[in-house]
Amino acid sequence: MTRPPLRLWKGRTHHKRFVPFERAFSYEIALIDLDIDRLAEAGRMSWLFRVNRPGLFSFREVDHGALDASISLRQWADGLFATAGVDLKGGTIRLVTFARHLFYKFAPLSLWYGYAQDGHLAGVIYEVRNTFGERHCYVAAIASARSVHAAPKAFHVSPFFDVSGQYRFTLREPVSTLDVVVENIKDGERSHLANIKARIQDATTANLMKLALTNPLSSVGVTFAIHWQALLLWLKGAKYHSRPSKPVPVATVAASDPPVT
């Protein structure tokens, strides 16, 4: 069955820190789910959502991919998938991310789901960003409906964690539910966990209007929540790590289904 060019995911993200002390928090989120080959269609689904032009909610191609429109999102994603040995042969690529709300967008995690021609999920790109405007991608092949991927941590995300250890990603194929877990593992112990759990919604004008009324801050609220929690961690005595130079490579290939430590 062909999925619409634009869908919505509505749910929550949960974060838990384990060392040197425990702290947990969660907040509501809303994400857009785009077929990157059908952006023009997505932009016509509701007057509240626009592609490459201002709107209450919008998506700009220059926010992702090569970041400068030098190549298409499709070319960029296909090239990254190829580094992990994934050849979609023209299959669908869907990008799950935060929408630009008015003039602001911040997406700490965006997910690129790559589907083979026969429709099975074949690869994923975890696009991670920090509040300094930097990003790094972790790309992996997928062989089952539930996959576990691991990669050395190569990117400074939080000032309260250094760039060491590894990430472990647990991913389920998104059908009616979005379910993603990201863990920081260091010296065989879990230091931090973040997950996203959300339900699919149609990208109707009514649902977009409801989102604007019930979650008016959208991605601005995500940025505020990150900085607020950082302040609380600092006041509680968490060690601060200065931001190192950003990694040279655009992406790191993640190992598929590594042993759980």
C-alpha positions in Angstrom: 0.0 0.0 0.0 1.3 3.4 -1.0 1.7 5.7 2.0 0.7 9.4 1.8 3.6 11.8 1.1 3.1 13.4 4.5 2.1 11.9 7.8 2.4 13.0 11.5 3.7 11.2 14.6 2.4 12.4 18.0 3.9 11.1 21.2 6.5 11.6 23.9 10.2 11.4 24.4 11.7 10.1 27.6 15.2 10.7 28.9 17.0 9.1 31.8 20.5 9.7 33.1 22.1 7.0 35.2 25.5 8.4 36.2 26.8 9.9 38.4 23.3 10.3 39.6 19.8 9.4 38.3 17.5 12.0 36.7 14.6 11.5 34.3 12.2 13.7 32.4 9.8 13.5 29.5 7.9 15.8 27.2 5.4 15.7 24.3 6.6 15.8 20.7 5.2 15.9 17.3 7.1 14.8 14.1 6.5 14.9 10.4 7.1 11.9 8.2 7.9 12.8 4.6 8.5 10.8 1.4 11.5 12.8 0.1 10.6 12.0 -3.5 7.1 13.5 -3.2 7.7 16.8 -1.4 5.6 18.8 -3.9 2.6 16.5 -3.1 3.3 16.9 0.7 3.2 20.7 0.3 -0.3 20.5 -1.2 -1.9 18.4 1.5 -2.8 21.3 3.8 -2.5 25.1 3.7 -0.9 24.9 7.2 2.1 23.0 5.8 4.5 24.3 3.2 7.6 23.0 1.5 10.5 25.3 0.8 8.5 28.4 1.7 7.2 30.0 4.9 4.2 28.5 6.7 2.8 27.8 10.1 4.5 24.4 9.7 7.0 23.8 6.9 9.9 21.8 5.6 13.0 23.2 3.9 15.3 20.9 2.0 18.4 23.0 3.0 17.8 22.0 6.6 18.9 18.4 5.8 21.0 16.5 3.3 24.0 18.4 1.9 22.6 21.5 3.7 23.3 23.7 0.6 21.1 22.1 -2.0 24.2 21.1 -4.1 22.7 17.7 -4.5 19.1 16.4 -3.9 18.0 14.8 -0.6 17.7 11.6 -2.6 21.3 11.7 -3.9 22.6 12.6 -0.4 20.7 9.8 1.3 21.5 7.1 -1.3 25.2 8.0 -1.0 25.1 7.7 2.8 23.2 4.4 2.6 25.8 3.1 0.2 28.5 3.5 2.9 26.7 0.8 4.9 26.3 -1.4 1.9 22.6 -0.6 1.4 21.3 -0.2 -2.1 17.6 0.7 -2.2 17.5 0.5 -6.0 15.1 3.4 -6.2 12.9 2.3 -3.2 11.2 4.8 -1.0 13.0 7.0 1.5 11.0 8.6 4.3 12.4 11.3 6.6 10.9 11.6 10.2 11.9 14.9 11.8 10.6 18.0 13.5 8.8 20.4 11.3 10.0 24.0 11.0 7.5 26.0 13.1 7.1 29.5 11.7 10.8 30.5 11.3 12.4 28.0 13.7 13.5 24.4 13.5 15.6 22.2 15.8 15.7 18.4 15.4 17.9 16.6 17.9 17.2 13.4 16.1 15.9 12.8 12.6 15.4 9.3 11.1 15.8 8.4 7.5 14.1 5.1 6.7 15.2 3.5 3.5 12.9 0.9 1.9 14.0 -1.5 -0.9 11.9 -1.9 -4.1 9.9 -4.7 -2.5 8.9 -2.5 0.4 10.9 -4.0 3.2 12.9 -1.7 5.5 16.6 -2.0 4.4 18.5 0.8 6.1 18.3 3.7 8.5 20.2 7.0 9.0 20.2 8.4 12.5 20.8 12.1 12.0 21.9 13.6 15.3 22.2 17.4 16.0 23.4 19.5 18.9 22.3 23.0 19.9 25.6 24.4 18.4 24.2 23.8 14.9 26.4 20.8 14.2 25.3 17.3 13.2 26.6 13.8 12.7 24.9 10.8 11.0 25.0 7.1 12.0 24.0 4.8 9.2 23.1 1.1 9.3 21.7 -1.7 7.3 18.5 -3.4 8.6 17.7 -7.1 8.4 14.7 -7.5 10.7 11.6 -5.6 12.0 13.5 -5.0 15.3 17.2 -4.0 14.9 20.0 -3.1 17.2 22.9 -1.0 16.0 26.0 0.2 17.7 28.6 2.8 16.8 31.5 4.6 18.6 30.3 7.9 19.8 31.7 10.4 17.4 29.9 13.6 18.1 29.5 16.1 21.0 25.8 16.3 21.9 25.5 17.1 25.6 28.1 19.2 27.6 27.5 16.7 30.5 28.9 13.7 28.5 32.3 13.5 26.9 32.8 12.1 23.4 33.6 8.5 24.4 32.0 5.1 24.6 29.3 4.1 22.1 25.7 4.6 21.1 23.3 1.7 20.9 20.2 2.3 18.8 17.2 0.0 19.0 14.7 0.5 16.2 11.4 -1.1 15.2 10.0 -0.6 11.7 7.4 2.2 12.0 4.0 1.1 10.9 1.3 2.5 13.3 3.8 3.1 16.1 7.2 4.8 16.2 9.6 3.2 18.7 13.2 4.2 18.9 15.7 3.9 21.8 19.1 5.5 22.0 21.5 4.5 24.7 24.9 5.9 25.7 27.2 3.0 26.7 30.5 3.5 28.4 32.8 0.9 30.0 30.0 -1.6 29.7 27.5 0.5 31.6 24.5 2.5 30.4 25.0 6.2 31.3 22.0 7.7 29.5 18.8 6.5 27.7 16.5 8.4 25.4 13.5 7.1 23.5 10.7 8.2 21.3 7.3 6.5 21.3 4.6 7.9 19.0 1.4 7.1 17.2 0.7 7.8 13.5 -1.8 10.5 12.5 -3.0 11.7 9.2 -1.6 15.1 8.1 -4.9 16.8 7.8 -5.6 20.5 8.3 -7.6 19.6 11.4 -4.7 17.7 13.0 -2.2 20.4 12.1 -4.4 23.0 13.6 -4.9 20.9 16.8 -1.1 20.6 17.0 -0.7 24.3 16.7 -3.2 24.9 19.5 -2.1 22.2 21.9 1.7 22.4 21.3 2.2 26.0 20.2 6.0 26.0 20.9 6.7 22.9 18.9 10.5 22.6 18.3 11.1 25.8 20.2 9.8 23.9 23.2 12.2 21.1 22.6 15.1 23.5 22.6 13.9 25.2 25.8 13.5 21.8 27.5 17.0 20.8 26.6 18.5 24.0 28.0 16.3 23.8 31.1 17.3 20.3 31.9 21.0 21.2 31.3 20.7 24.0 33.8 19.2 21.6 36.4 22.0 19.1 35.8 24.6 21.9 36.2 23.0 23.0 39.5 23.0 19.5 40.7 26.7 19.2 40.1 27.0 17.4 36.8 30.5 17.7 35.3 30.7 20.1 32.4 32.7 19.0 29.2 33.8 21.7 26.8 32.8 21.2 23.1 35.6 19.6 21.1 36.2 20.1 17.4 33.4 18.6 15.4 34.1 15.3 13.6 35.5 15.4 10.1 33.4 12.6 8.5 29.8 13.3 7.8 28.8 9.8 9.0 29.8 6.7 10.9 28.6 3.3 9.9 26.9 1.5 12.7 27.3 -2.3 13.3 24.0 -4.2 12.9 22.7 -6.4 15.7 25.8 -6.2 17.9 25.9 -8.3 21.1 24.1 -6.6 24.0 26.5 -5.5 26.7 
